[in-house]
Amino acid sequence: MDSIAWAAKGFVALLGFAGGLSVGSGLIALLIVLDLIPRLAQLANAFRKSIWFETALISGAVFWSLADFMEWRFWLPGPPILLGIGLFNGIFIGMLAAALTEVMNLLPLLAKRLRLGQYMVSLVMAMMLGKVTGSLFDWLVFQWMDK
C-alpha cells in the first residue's frame, strides 16, 4: 500500500511540475512573442525603466506562488489603502491589456506565414477545449484529492 501511495504522490508531483512548466512556458512565450513588456514600456514612456516591469512580473509570480504553496494568510488594511492598491492594480492591468490588444493580430499573421489558415478553427478549438478540460479537472477532481 505504501508503494501505491508513493506512486500516486509521485504522479501528482510530476503532473504539477509538467503543468507548471507548460503554463510558465506559455506565459514566457506570450511575453516574448507578443513583446508585451517593451510595448508596455512604450505606452508608459518608460523605456529606461522596463527592467522594473520585468522585475515586477517575475517577483509577483514567485511571491504569489510561494504564498499559495505555503498557505500564507495576510491581514488586509483599511479601505483607503485597498483603494490605492486596487487603483494601481487596475492601471497596470489596463496598460497590459492595451499592449496586448495592439499586438493581438499575431495569431492571424502566424496562420498566414505558417500556412495554417485552414486549421485555425481547429487550433483555437483545441486551445479552448484544453483550457476547459483542465479547469474542469481542477474544479471537479483535483481539489477533492486531499479531502
N, C-alpha and C positions, 0 to 999 in steps of 0.2 A: 504493500500500500504506500509505503514511503517513496518508492521509486516512481510510482504514478503521480504522486503529489509533486515531487521534484520535476518530473517531466512536464506537468501542467504549468508549474511556475516558470520553468524554462521557456515553454512555448509562449506564455503571456509576456515574458521579458523580451523574447525575440520579436514577437508581434509588436510590442510597444516600441522597440528600437527601430524596427522597419517602418512603422507608421511615423515616428518622429523624423527619421531620415527622409522619408518621402515628403512630408509636409515642409520640413526645413529646406529641402532641395527645391521644392515648388516655390517657396517664398523667395529664396535667393534668386531662382530663375526669373521670377516675376520682377524682382527689383533690378536685376541686371538687364534682362531683355527689354523691359519697358523703360529703362533709365529713369526710374521714379525718383531716386534721391537727387540726381543732377537737375531733373525737371522741377522738383520741389524747391531746390536752392535757387533755380532761375526765377520761379514765380515769387519767391520771397526776397529776391535781390540780395541773396546771402551766399554768393559763390565761395567766399573765403571761409565761411562757417559751415560748409557742407559736412565737414567731419563731425560736427555736433549732431546733425541729423542721423548720420550713420551710427554714432556712439549711442544716441538715444534709442534707436531702434534695437540695437544689439543688447544694450543694458536692460531695456524693458522686457525683451524676450527672456533673457537669463533670469532677471528678478522675478517675473511672474511665473516662470517655470519652477523656480525654487519655492516660491510661495505656494504653488499648487502641490508640489511633491511633499513639502514639509508641513502642509496644512496650517500655514501661518494665519493668525487672526489679527486684524487691525482695528484700532479704535478710530472711528470716523469723527472728524472735527465738526464744528458747528456749521450751520447753513451758509454764512458768508464765505468761509474758506472753501466749502464744497462748490459754491457758485463760481469762485475763481478757478478752481481745478477743472470744473466742467467747461468753463469758457475756453481755457487753454486747450483742453482735450478736443473741444469742438473745432477750434481754429486749426489744430493740427490735422484732424480727420478731414476737415473741409479742404485744406490745401492738398492733402494726399489724394482726395477724390478728384480735385481739379486737375492734378498732374496725371492721374490715371485716365480721366476722360479724354484728355488731349492726345494720349498715345494709344487709345483703345482700338484704333484701326489696325493694330498689329495682326490680329487673327485673320482678317481677310487678306492682308499682304502676304503673310506666310502661306496661306492657302493658294494664293496665286503663284508665288515663286516656287513652291514645292509641288505644284500641280495637284493639290489635294481638294480642289473645289468640289468635285463630285462626292467626296467623302466628308464634307464639312458637317452636314446634318448628323452623320453617324458619329463623328468625333465629339461634337457638342453633346449629343445624347449619351455617349459613353462617359463623358466627364460628369454630366448631371446624374446619371444612374449610379456612378461610383460614389458620388457625394451623398446621395440619398441612402444607398445601401450602407455606407459607413456610418452615417448618422443613426439610422435605424438599429444597426448592430450595437452602437454605443448606448443608445437610449434603452433598447429592449433587452439586451443580453449582457453587455459588459458591465453596466452599473449594478447588476444584481449578482455578479460573480462573488463578491466579497461578503454578501449577506447570507 
